[in-house]
Amino acid sequence: MITARGSTARGLRRWIERLGPYQSLLLLAVPTSLVEPLKLVAVAIAGEGHWITGTVMIVAVYAMSLVLVERLFVIVKPKLLKLRWFARVWSRLIILRYRLTAPFRHA
């Protein structure tokens, strides 16, 4: 059973890696467009007084975001970096992150 699941995951990963840059961007946009609004819904639920439900939902949605979207981004990132505009934005974000974290790094 583990072998079948592993081979399915590898097959899915190979299929994703064969996508073009814009197809990869669209594939990444789908779960992101589902997860991000759920975060707002969770905050609204907590704001209505359902603290436990809202908190559990926020934790679950953030976990889903980290697991699904982050792993998918790792797979499609090489294709996305082939897009000139994406590579430019990504490099600026990395530089900004480096500058913002510089005071916290040890010499």
Jmol script that loads the backbone (N, CA, C; Angstrom):
load data "model"
ATOM      1  N   MET A   1       0.810  -1.188   0.000  1.00  0.00           N
ATOM      2  CA  MET A   1       0.000   0.000   0.000  1.00  0.00           C
ATOM      3  C   MET A   1       0.861   1.262   0.000  1.00  0.00           C
ATOM      4  N   ILE A   2       1.938   1.247   0.754  1.00  0.00           N
ATOM      5  CA  ILE A   2       2.833   2.394   0.797  1.00  0.00           C
ATOM      6  C   ILE A   2       3.464   2.618  -0.569  1.00  0.00           C
ATOM      7  N   THR A   3       3.805   1.537  -1.245  1.00  0.00           N
ATOM      8  CA  THR A   3       4.418   1.658  -2.559  1.00  0.00           C
ATOM      9  C   THR A   3       3.459   2.319  -3.545  1.00  0.00           C
ATOM     10  N   ALA A   4       2.199   1.920  -3.509  1.00  0.00           N
ATOM     11  CA  ALA A   4       1.217   2.508  -4.423  1.00  0.00           C
ATOM     12  C   ALA A   4       1.048   3.995  -4.140  1.00  0.00           C
ATOM     13  N   ARG A   5       0.970   4.351  -2.874  1.00  0.00           N
ATOM     14  CA  ARG A   5       0.815   5.753  -2.514  1.00  0.00           C
ATOM     15  C   ARG A   5       2.055   6.547  -2.920  1.00  0.00           C
ATOM     16  N   GLY A   6       3.233   5.993  -2.673  1.00  0.00           N
ATOM     17  CA  GLY A   6       4.469   6.671  -3.041  1.00  0.00           C
ATOM     18  C   GLY A   6       4.590   6.851  -4.536  1.00  0.00           C
ATOM     19  N   SER A   7       4.212   5.828  -5.306  1.00  0.00           N
ATOM     20  CA  SER A   7       4.309   5.946  -6.755  1.00  0.00           C
ATOM     21  C   SER A   7       3.293   6.955  -7.287  1.00  0.00           C
ATOM     22  N   THR A   8       2.122   7.042  -6.652  1.00  0.00           N
ATOM     23  CA  THR A   8       1.132   8.037  -7.056  1.00  0.00           C
ATOM     24  C   THR A   8       1.654   9.439  -6.790  1.00  0.00           C
ATOM     25  N   ALA A   9       2.271   9.635  -5.640  1.00  0.00           N
ATOM     26  CA  ALA A   9       2.831  10.944  -5.307  1.00  0.00           C
ATOM     27  C   ALA A   9       3.954  11.315  -6.268  1.00  0.00           C
ATOM     28  N   ARG A  10       4.794  10.344  -6.594  1.00  0.00           N
ATOM     29  CA  ARG A  10       5.882  10.630  -7.545  1.00  0.00           C
ATOM     30  C   ARG A  10       5.329  10.946  -8.919  1.00  0.00           C
ATOM     31  N   GLY A  11       4.293  10.216  -9.337  1.00  0.00           N
ATOM     32  CA  GLY A  11       3.672  10.483 -10.631  1.00  0.00           C
ATOM     33  C   GLY A  11       3.050  11.861 -10.684  1.00  0.00           C
ATOM     34  N   LEU A  12       2.396  12.260  -9.591  1.00  0.00           N
ATOM     35  CA  LEU A  12       1.803  13.592  -9.526  1.00  0.00           C
ATOM     36  C   LEU A  12       2.885  14.658  -9.564  1.00  0.00           C
ATOM     37  N   ARG A  13       3.976  14.428  -8.828  1.00  0.00           N
ATOM     38  CA  ARG A  13       5.081  15.390  -8.833  1.00  0.00           C
ATOM     39  C   ARG A  13       5.688  15.518 -10.230  1.00  0.00           C
ATOM     40  N   ARG A  14       5.881  14.395 -10.920  1.00  0.00           N
ATOM     41  CA  ARG A  14       6.420  14.448 -12.288  1.00  0.00           C
ATOM     42  C   ARG A  14       5.486  15.202 -13.216  1.00  0.00           C
ATOM     43  N   TRP A  15       4.175  14.984 -13.052  1.00  0.00           N
ATOM     44  CA  TRP A  15       3.201  15.690 -13.878  1.00  0.00           C
ATOM     45  C   TRP A  15       3.290  17.194 -13.631  1.00  0.00           C
ATOM     46  N   ILE A  16       3.394  17.586 -12.370  1.00  0.00           N
ATOM     47  CA  ILE A  16       3.503  19.006 -12.022  1.00  0.00           C
ATOM     48  C   ILE A  16       4.798  19.590 -12.577  1.00  0.00           C
ATOM     49  N   GLU A  17       5.899  18.855 -12.485  1.00  0.00           N
ATOM     50  CA  GLU A  17       7.187  19.347 -12.972  1.00  0.00           C
ATOM     51  C   GLU A  17       7.199  19.513 -14.486  1.00  0.00           C
ATOM     52  N   ARG A  18       6.331  18.812 -15.207  1.00  0.00           N
ATOM     53  CA  ARG A  18       6.277  18.935 -16.668  1.00  0.00           C
ATOM     54  C   ARG A  18       5.446  20.133 -17.129  1.00  0.00           C
ATOM     55  N   LEU A  19       4.736  20.773 -16.210  1.00  0.00           N
ATOM     56  CA  LEU A  19       3.917  21.932 -16.586  1.00  0.00           C
ATOM     57  C   LEU A  19       4.799  23.100 -16.996  1.00  0.00           C
ATOM     58  N   GLY A  20       4.253  23.962 -17.804  1.00  0.00           N
ATOM     59  CA  GLY A  20       4.959  25.181 -18.196  1.00  0.00           C
ATOM     60  C   GLY A  20       4.879  26.218 -17.083  1.00  0.00           C
ATOM     61  N   PRO A  21       5.573  27.346 -17.242  1.00  0.00           N
ATOM     62  CA  PRO A  21       5.589  28.366 -16.201  1.00  0.00           C
ATOM     63  C   PRO A  21       4.205  28.935 -15.860  1.00  0.00           C
ATOM     64  N   TYR A  22       3.423  29.285 -16.879  1.00  0.00           N
ATOM     65  CA  TYR A  22       2.113  29.866 -16.607  1.00  0.00           C
ATOM     66  C   TYR A  22       1.129  28.821 -16.082  1.00  0.00           C
ATOM     67  N   GLN A  23       1.249  27.588 -16.532  1.00  0.00           N
ATOM     68  CA  GLN A  23       0.420  26.516 -15.987  1.00  0.00           C
ATOM     69  C   GLN A  23       0.767  26.287 -14.515  1.00  0.00           C
ATOM     70  N   SER A  24       2.048  26.367 -14.179  1.00  0.00           N
ATOM     71  CA  SER A  24       2.483  26.217 -12.794  1.00  0.00           C
ATOM     72  C   SER A  24       1.942  27.351 -11.933  1.00  0.00           C
ATOM     73  N   LEU A  25       1.954  28.564 -12.480  1.00  0.00           N
ATOM     74  CA  LEU A  25       1.421  29.707 -11.755  1.00  0.00           C
ATOM     75  C   LEU A  25      -0.070  29.524 -11.483  1.00  0.00           C
ATOM     76  N   LEU A  26      -0.797  29.049 -12.468  1.00  0.00           N
ATOM     77  CA  LEU A  26      -2.226  28.798 -12.301  1.00  0.00           C
ATOM     78  C   LEU A  26      -2.465  27.690 -11.273  1.00  0.00           C
ATOM     79  N   LEU A  27      -1.670  26.645 -11.344  1.00  0.00           N
ATOM     80  CA  LEU A  27      -1.803  25.544 -10.390  1.00  0.00           C
ATOM     81  C   LEU A  27      -1.551  26.032  -8.966  1.00  0.00           C
ATOM     82  N   LEU A  28      -0.594  26.891  -8.781  1.00  0.00           N
ATOM     83  CA  LEU A  28      -0.298  27.456  -7.457  1.00  0.00           C
ATOM     84  C   LEU A  28      -1.396  28.418  -7.009  1.00  0.00           C
ATOM     85  N   ALA A  29      -2.007  29.108  -7.950  1.00  0.00           N
ATOM     86  CA  ALA A  29      -3.046  30.086  -7.612  1.00  0.00           C
ATOM     87  C   ALA A  29      -4.323  29.425  -7.101  1.00  0.00           C
ATOM     88  N   VAL A  30      -4.611  28.224  -7.552  1.00  0.00           N
ATOM     89  CA  VAL A  30      -5.865  27.568  -7.156  1.00  0.00           C
ATOM     90  C   VAL A  30      -5.916  27.295  -5.648  1.00  0.00           C
ATOM     91  N   PRO A  31      -4.969  26.553  -5.067  1.00  0.00           N
ATOM     92  CA  PRO A  31      -5.076  26.334  -3.617  1.00  0.00           C
ATOM     93  C   PRO A  31      -4.876  27.616  -2.810  1.00  0.00           C
ATOM     94  N   THR A  32      -4.063  28.526  -3.317  1.00  0.00           N
ATOM     95  CA  THR A  32      -3.856  29.791  -2.616  1.00  0.00           C
ATOM     96  C   THR A  32      -5.155  30.584  -2.571  1.00  0.00           C
ATOM     97  N   SER A  33      -5.881  30.601  -3.672  1.00  0.00           N
ATOM     98  CA  SER A  33      -7.141  31.350  -3.705  1.00  0.00           C
ATOM     99  C   SER A  33      -8.219  30.693  -2.854  1.00  0.00           C
ATOM    100  N   LEU A  34      -8.053  29.431  -2.512  1.00  0.00           N
ATOM    101  CA  LEU A  34      -8.995  28.768  -1.616  1.00  0.00           C
ATOM    102  C   LEU A  34      -8.600  28.940  -0.155  1.00  0.00           C
ATOM    103  N   VAL A  35      -7.313  28.877   0.136  1.00  0.00           N
ATOM    104  CA  VAL A  35      -6.830  28.913   1.516  1.00  0.00           C
ATOM    105  C   VAL A  35      -6.911  30.317   2.102  1.00  0.00           C
ATOM    106  N   GLU A  36      -6.513  31.319   1.364  1.00  0.00           N
ATOM    107  CA  GLU A  36      -6.458  32.673   1.911  1.00  0.00           C
ATOM    108  C   GLU A  36      -7.830  33.196   2.349  1.00  0.00           C
ATOM    109  N   PRO A  37      -8.897  33.045   1.567  1.00  0.00           N
ATOM    110  CA  PRO A  37     -10.210  33.494   2.056  1.00  0.00           C
ATOM    111  C   PRO A  37     -10.681  32.716   3.295  1.00  0.00           C
ATOM    112  N   LEU A  38     -10.273  31.460   3.407  1.00  0.00           N
ATOM    113  CA  LEU A  38     -10.655  30.684   4.587  1.00  0.00           C
ATOM    114  C   LEU A  38     -10.072  31.276   5.864  1.00  0.00           C
ATOM    115  N   LYS A  39      -8.917  31.907   5.753  1.00  0.00           N
ATOM    116  CA  LYS A  39      -8.329  32.577   6.920  1.00  0.00           C
ATOM    117  C   LYS A  39      -9.235  33.716   7.376  1.00  0.00           C
ATOM    118  N   LEU A  40      -9.766  34.473   6.434  1.00  0.00           N
ATOM    119  CA  LEU A  40     -10.674  35.571   6.773  1.00  0.00           C
ATOM    120  C   LEU A  40     -11.977  35.034   7.361  1.00  0.00           C
ATOM    121  N   VAL A  41     -12.470  33.941   6.826  1.00  0.00           N
ATOM    122  CA  VAL A  41     -13.685  33.321   7.360  1.00  0.00           C
ATOM    123  C   VAL A  41     -13.451  32.884   8.799  1.00  0.00           C
ATOM    124  N   ALA A  42     -12.289  32.306   9.061  1.00  0.00           N
ATOM    125  CA  ALA A  42     -11.965  31.858  10.417  1.00  0.00           C
ATOM    126  C   ALA A  42     -11.930  33.030  11.387  1.00  0.00           C
ATOM    127  N   VAL A  43     -11.378  34.153  10.964  1.00  0.00           N
ATOM    128  CA  VAL A  43     -11.345  35.347  11.817  1.00  0.00           C
ATOM    129  C   VAL A  43     -12.770  35.852  12.056  1.00  0.00           C
ATOM    130  N   ALA A  44     -13.603  35.821  11.024  1.00  0.00           N
ATOM    131  CA  ALA A  44     -14.989  36.258  11.172  1.00  0.00           C
ATOM    132  C   ALA A  44     -15.745  35.348  12.147  1.00  0.00           C
ATOM    133  N   ILE A  45     -15.498  34.059  12.068  1.00  0.00           N
ATOM    134  CA  ILE A  45     -16.143  33.117  12.984  1.00  0.00           C
ATOM    135  C   ILE A  45     -15.710  33.394  14.417  1.00  0.00           C
ATOM    136  N   ALA A  46     -14.420  33.634  14.608  1.00  0.00           N
ATOM    137  CA  ALA A  46     -13.929  33.976  15.952  1.00  0.00           C
ATOM    138  C   ALA A  46     -14.521  35.302  16.410  1.00  0.00           C
ATOM    139  N   GLY A  47     -14.677  36.241  15.504  1.00  0.00           N
ATOM    140  CA  GLY A  47     -15.243  37.542  15.831  1.00  0.00           C
ATOM    141  C   GLY A  47     -16.706  37.483  16.220  1.00  0.00           C
ATOM    142  N   GLU A  48     -17.392  36.457  15.777  1.00  0.00           N
ATOM    143  CA  GLU A  48     -18.800  36.274  16.133  1.00  0.00           C
ATOM    144  C   GLU A  48     -18.962  35.651  17.514  1.00  0.00           C
ATOM    145  N   GLY A  49     -17.839  35.380  18.175  1.00  0.00           N
ATOM    146  CA  GLY A  49     -17.908  34.822  19.519  1.00  0.00           C
ATOM    147  C   GLY A  49     -17.613  33.336  19.597  1.00  0.00           C
ATOM    148  N   HIS A  50     -17.371  32.707  18.478  1.00  0.00           N
ATOM    149  CA  HIS A  50     -17.044  31.276  18.448  1.00  0.00           C
ATOM    150  C   HIS A  50     -15.526  31.129  18.480  1.00  0.00           C
ATOM    151  N   TRP A  51     -14.939  31.431  19.638  1.00  0.00           N
ATOM    152  CA  TRP A  51     -13.486  31.490  19.772  1.00  0.00           C
ATOM    153  C   TRP A  51     -12.813  30.160  19.490  1.00  0.00           C
ATOM    154  N   ILE A  52     -13.341  29.095  20.038  1.00  0.00           N
ATOM    155  CA  ILE A  52     -12.694  27.786  19.877  1.00  0.00           C
ATOM    156  C   ILE A  52     -12.772  27.346  18.422  1.00  0.00           C
ATOM    157  N   THR A  53     -13.955  27.439  17.828  1.00  0.00           N
ATOM    158  CA  THR A  53     -14.116  27.050  16.419  1.00  0.00           C
ATOM    159  C   THR A  53     -13.230  27.908  15.520  1.00  0.00           C
ATOM    160  N   GLY A  54     -13.227  29.214  15.753  1.00  0.00           N
ATOM    161  CA  GLY A  54     -12.410  30.118  14.946  1.00  0.00           C
ATOM    162  C   GLY A  54     -10.932  29.835  15.089  1.00  0.00           C
ATOM    163  N   THR A  55     -10.505  29.585  16.327  1.00  0.00           N
ATOM    164  CA  THR A  55      -9.086  29.305  16.568  1.00  0.00           C
ATOM    165  C   THR A  55      -8.668  27.992  15.926  1.00  0.00           C
ATOM    166  N   VAL A  56      -9.487  26.963  16.078  1.00  0.00           N
ATOM    167  CA  VAL A  56      -9.172  25.671  15.460  1.00  0.00           C
ATOM    168  C   VAL A  56      -9.125  25.809  13.942  1.00  0.00           C
ATOM    169  N   MET A  57     -10.064  26.571  13.408  1.00  0.00           N
ATOM    170  CA  MET A  57     -10.085  26.764  11.951  1.00  0.00           C
ATOM    171  C   MET A  57      -8.864  27.541  11.480  1.00  0.00           C
ATOM    172  N   ILE A  58      -8.472  28.571  12.220  1.00  0.00           N
ATOM    173  CA  ILE A  58      -7.281  29.345  11.843  1.00  0.00           C
ATOM    174  C   ILE A  58      -6.045  28.446  11.844  1.00  0.00           C
ATOM    175  N   VAL A  59      -5.894  27.643  12.886  1.00  0.00           N
ATOM    176  CA  VAL A  59      -4.743  26.731  12.968  1.00  0.00           C
ATOM    177  C   VAL A  59      -4.767  25.735  11.811  1.00  0.00           C
ATOM    178  N   ALA A  60      -5.946  25.168  11.529  1.00  0.00           N
ATOM    179  CA  ALA A  60      -6.061  24.186  10.444  1.00  0.00           C
ATOM    180  C   ALA A  60      -5.765  24.814   9.088  1.00  0.00           C
ATOM    181  N   VAL A  61      -6.259  26.013   8.849  1.00  0.00           N
ATOM    182  CA  VAL A  61      -6.055  26.669   7.558  1.00  0.00           C
ATOM    183  C   VAL A  61      -4.585  27.061   7.384  1.00  0.00           C
ATOM    184  N   TYR A  62      -3.957  27.549   8.450  1.00  0.00           N
ATOM    185  CA  TYR A  62      -2.531  27.874   8.351  1.00  0.00           C
ATOM    186  C   TYR A  62      -1.702  26.615   8.114  1.00  0.00           C
ATOM    187  N   ALA A  63      -2.075  25.522   8.764  1.00  0.00           N
ATOM    188  CA  ALA A  63      -1.364  24.259   8.545  1.00  0.00           C
ATOM    189  C   ALA A  63      -1.539  23.803   7.099  1.00  0.00           C
ATOM    190  N   MET A  64      -2.764  23.902   6.587  1.00  0.00           N
ATOM    191  CA  MET A  64      -3.019  23.525   5.201  1.00  0.00           C
ATOM    192  C   MET A  64      -2.208  24.415   4.262  1.00  0.00           C
ATOM    193  N   SER A  65      -2.142  25.690   4.584  1.00  0.00           N
ATOM    194  CA  SER A  65      -1.375  26.618   3.766  1.00  0.00           C
ATOM    195  C   SER A  65       0.098  26.236   3.760  1.00  0.00           C
ATOM    196  N   LEU A  66       0.626  25.953   4.930  1.00  0.00           N
ATOM    197  CA  LEU A  66       2.044  25.586   5.017  1.00  0.00           C
ATOM    198  C   LEU A  66       2.334  24.289   4.290  1.00  0.00           C
ATOM    199  N   VAL A  67       1.505  23.302   4.505  1.00  0.00           N
ATOM    200  CA  VAL A  67       1.774  21.984   3.922  1.00  0.00           C
ATOM    201  C   VAL A  67       1.513  21.967   2.422  1.00  0.00           C
ATOM    202  N   LEU A  68       0.328  22.382   2.026  1.00  0.00           N
ATOM    203  CA  LEU A  68      -0.052  22.259   0.616  1.00  0.00           C
ATOM    204  C   LEU A  68       0.604  23.317  -0.264  1.00  0.00           C
ATOM    205  N   VAL A  69       0.398  24.569   0.064  1.00  0.00           N
ATOM    206  CA  VAL A  69       0.880  25.650  -0.800  1.00  0.00           C
ATOM    207  C   VAL A  69       2.407  25.722  -0.797  1.00  0.00           C
ATOM    208  N   GLU A  70       3.017  25.560   0.370  1.00  0.00           N
ATOM    209  CA  GLU A  70       4.484  25.634   0.440  1.00  0.00           C
ATOM    210  C   GLU A  70       5.131  24.501  -0.342  1.00  0.00           C
ATOM    211  N   ARG A  71       4.629  23.295  -0.178  1.00  0.00           N
ATOM    212  CA  ARG A  71       5.212  22.160  -0.924  1.00  0.00           C
ATOM    213  C   ARG A  71       4.987  22.303  -2.419  1.00  0.00           C
ATOM    214  N   LEU A  72       3.818  22.770  -2.798  1.00  0.00           N
ATOM    215  CA  LEU A  72       3.546  22.989  -4.212  1.00  0.00           C
ATOM    216  C   LEU A  72       4.458  24.073  -4.767  1.00  0.00           C
ATOM    217  N   PHE A  73       4.681  25.140  -3.998  1.00  0.00           N
ATOM    218  CA  PHE A  73       5.569  26.213  -4.446  1.00  0.00           C
ATOM    219  C   PHE A  73       6.989  25.699  -4.649  1.00  0.00           C
ATOM    220  N   VAL A  74       7.453  24.842  -3.769  1.00  0.00           N
ATOM    221  CA  VAL A  74       8.806  24.281  -3.911  1.00  0.00           C
ATOM    222  C   VAL A  74       8.919  23.525  -5.233  1.00  0.00           C
ATOM    223  N   ILE A  75       7.864  22.830  -5.618  1.00  0.00           N
ATOM    224  CA  ILE A  75       7.899  22.056  -6.866  1.00  0.00           C
ATOM    225  C   ILE A  75       7.862  22.966  -8.087  1.00  0.00           C
ATOM    226  N   VAL A  76       7.020  24.003  -8.057  1.00  0.00           N
ATOM    227  CA  VAL A  76       6.842  24.840  -9.259  1.00  0.00           C
ATOM    228  C   VAL A  76       7.789  26.034  -9.322  1.00  0.00           C
ATOM    229  N   LYS A  77       8.518  26.315  -8.251  1.00  0.00           N
ATOM    230  CA  LYS A  77       9.395  27.491  -8.219  1.00  0.00           C
ATOM    231  C   LYS A  77      10.401  27.541  -9.380  1.00  0.00           C
ATOM    232  N   PRO A  78      11.068  26.447  -9.733  1.00  0.00           N
ATOM    233  CA  PRO A  78      11.997  26.533 -10.877  1.00  0.00           C
ATOM    234  C   PRO A  78      11.311  26.988 -12.171  1.00  0.00           C
ATOM    235  N   LYS A  79      10.079  26.545 -12.386  1.00  0.00           N
ATOM    236  CA  LYS A  79       9.351  26.981 -13.589  1.00  0.00           C
ATOM    237  C   LYS A  79       8.962  28.448 -13.481  1.00  0.00           C
ATOM    238  N   LEU A  80       8.532  28.854 -12.290  1.00  0.00           N
ATOM    239  CA  LEU A  80       8.123  30.252 -12.103  1.00  0.00           C
ATOM    240  C   LEU A  80       9.297  31.199 -12.299  1.00  0.00           C
ATOM    241  N   LEU A  81      10.487  30.782 -11.909  1.00  0.00           N
ATOM    242  CA  LEU A  81      11.658  31.637 -12.059  1.00  0.00           C
ATOM    243  C   LEU A  81      12.058  31.834 -13.523  1.00  0.00           C
ATOM    244  N   LYS A  82      11.459  31.068 -14.429  1.00  0.00           N
ATOM    245  CA  LYS A  82      11.698  31.278 -15.856  1.00  0.00           C
ATOM    246  C   LYS A  82      10.922  32.484 -16.375  1.00  0.00           C
ATOM    247  N   LEU A  83       9.922  32.903 -15.612  1.00  0.00           N
ATOM    248  CA  LEU A  83       9.179  34.112 -15.970  1.00  0.00           C
ATOM    249  C   LEU A  83       9.987  35.315 -15.492  1.00  0.00           C
ATOM    250  N   ARG A  84      10.361  36.183 -16.402  1.00  0.00           N
ATOM    251  CA  ARG A  84      11.241  37.307 -16.068  1.00  0.00           C
ATOM    252  C   ARG A  84      10.662  38.160 -14.945  1.00  0.00           C
ATOM    253  N   TRP A  85       9.388  38.501 -15.035  1.00  0.00           N
ATOM    254  CA  TRP A  85       8.767  39.359 -14.026  1.00  0.00           C
ATOM    255  C   TRP A  85       8.741  38.676 -12.665  1.00  0.00           C
ATOM    256  N   PHE A  86       8.491  37.356 -12.652  1.00  0.00           N
ATOM    257  CA  PHE A  86       8.458  36.643 -11.377  1.00  0.00           C
ATOM    258  C   PHE A  86       9.855  36.575 -10.766  1.00  0.00           C
ATOM    259  N   ALA A  87      10.848  36.310 -11.588  1.00  0.00           N
ATOM    260  CA  ALA A  87      12.227  36.238 -11.096  1.00  0.00           C
ATOM    261  C   ALA A  87      12.661  37.582 -10.509  1.00  0.00           C
ATOM    262  N   ARG A  88      12.254  38.666 -11.145  1.00  0.00           N
ATOM    263  CA  ARG A  88      12.589  39.994 -10.647  1.00  0.00           C
ATOM    264  C   ARG A  88      11.927  40.263  -9.292  1.00  0.00           C
ATOM    265  N   VAL A  89      10.638  39.964  -9.194  1.00  0.00           N
ATOM    266  CA  VAL A  89       9.914  40.166  -7.935  1.00  0.00           C
ATOM    267  C   VAL A  89      10.479  39.267  -6.838  1.00  0.00           C
ATOM    268  N   TRP A  90      10.746  38.012  -7.186  1.00  0.00           N
ATOM    269  CA  TRP A  90      11.279  37.061  -6.202  1.00  0.00           C
ATOM    270  C   TRP A  90      12.648  37.520  -5.681  1.00  0.00           C
ATOM    271  N   SER A  91      13.519  37.975  -6.567  1.00  0.00           N
ATOM    272  CA  SER A  91      14.841  38.417  -6.118  1.00  0.00           C
ATOM    273  C   SER A  91      14.728  39.650  -5.227  1.00  0.00           C
ATOM    274  N   ARG A  92      13.798  40.549  -5.536  1.00  0.00           N
ATOM    275  CA  ARG A  92      13.598  41.727  -4.674  1.00  0.00           C
ATOM    276  C   ARG A  92      13.078  41.319  -3.292  1.00  0.00           C
ATOM    277  N   LEU A  93      12.203  40.340  -3.253  1.00  0.00           N
ATOM    278  CA  LEU A  93      11.697  39.860  -1.961  1.00  0.00           C
ATOM    279  C   LEU A  93      12.807  39.212  -1.133  1.00  0.00           C
ATOM    280  N   ILE A  94      13.675  38.456  -1.791  1.00  0.00           N
ATOM    281  CA  ILE A  94      14.784  37.818  -1.085  1.00  0.00           C
ATOM    282  C   ILE A  94      15.744  38.878  -0.540  1.00  0.00           C
ATOM    283  N   ILE A  95      16.033  39.894  -1.336  1.00  0.00           N
ATOM    284  CA  ILE A  95      16.910  40.980  -0.884  1.00  0.00           C
ATOM    285  C   ILE A  95      16.279  41.707   0.296  1.00  0.00           C
ATOM    286  N   LEU A  96      14.985  41.987   0.210  1.00  0.00           N
ATOM    287  CA  LEU A  96      14.286  42.655   1.306  1.00  0.00           C
ATOM    288  C   LEU A  96      14.325  41.802   2.575  1.00  0.00           C
ATOM    289  N   ARG A  97      14.092  40.512   2.431  1.00  0.00           N
ATOM    290  CA  ARG A  97      14.155  39.615   3.587  1.00  0.00           C
ATOM    291  C   ARG A  97      15.549  39.613   4.200  1.00  0.00           C
ATOM    292  N   TYR A  98      16.554  39.592   3.370  1.00  0.00           N
ATOM    293  CA  TYR A  98      17.939  39.614   3.854  1.00  0.00           C
ATOM    294  C   TYR A  98      18.222  40.894   4.633  1.00  0.00           C
ATOM    295  N   ARG A  99      17.787  42.027   4.099  1.00  0.00           N
ATOM    296  CA  ARG A  99      18.019  43.314   4.767  1.00  0.00           C
ATOM    297  C   ARG A  99      17.254  43.413   6.087  1.00  0.00           C
ATOM    298  N   LEU A 100      16.035  42.904   6.111  1.00  0.00           N
ATOM    299  CA  LEU A 100      15.236  42.976   7.328  1.00  0.00           C
ATOM    300  C   LEU A 100      15.756  42.055   8.428  1.00  0.00           C
ATOM    301  N   THR A 101      16.364  40.942   8.044  1.00  0.00           N
ATOM    302  CA  THR A 101      16.872  39.996   9.041  1.00  0.00           C
ATOM    303  C   THR A 101      18.318  40.250   9.398  1.00  0.00           C
ATOM    304  N   ALA A 102      18.982  41.157   8.710  1.00  0.00           N
ATOM    305  CA  ALA A 102      20.413  41.430   8.964  1.00  0.00           C
ATOM    306  C   ALA A 102      20.704  41.810  10.422  1.00  0.00           C
ATOM    307  N   PRO A 103      19.889  42.642  11.066  1.00  0.00           N
ATOM    308  CA  PRO A 103      20.202  43.001  12.456  1.00  0.00           C
ATOM    309  C   PRO A 103      20.119  41.823  13.440  1.00  0.00           C
ATOM    310  N   PHE A 104      19.437  40.762  13.046  1.00  0.00           N
ATOM    311  CA  PHE A 104      19.226  39.637  13.944  1.00  0.00           C
ATOM    312  C   PHE A 104      20.236  38.506  13.739  1.00  0.00           C
ATOM    313  N   ARG A 105      21.056  38.638  12.717  1.00  0.00           N
ATOM    314  CA  ARG A 105      22.086  37.622  12.451  1.00  0.00           C
ATOM    315  C   ARG A 105      23.312  37.895  13.272  1.00  0.00           C
ATOM    316  N   HIS A 106      23.962  36.846  13.719  1.00  0.00           N
ATOM    317  CA  HIS A 106      25.193  36.979  14.496  1.00  0.00           C
ATOM    318  C   HIS A 106      26.393  37.145  13.562  1.00  0.00           C
ATOM    319  N   ALA A 107      27.366  37.845  14.039  1.00  0.00           N
ATOM    320  CA  ALA A 107      28.566  38.098  13.246  1.00  0.00           C
ATOM    321  C   ALA A 107      29.467  36.904  13.205  1.00  0.00           C
TER     322      ALA A 107
END
end "model"
wireframe off; spacefill off
backbone 0.3
color backbone group
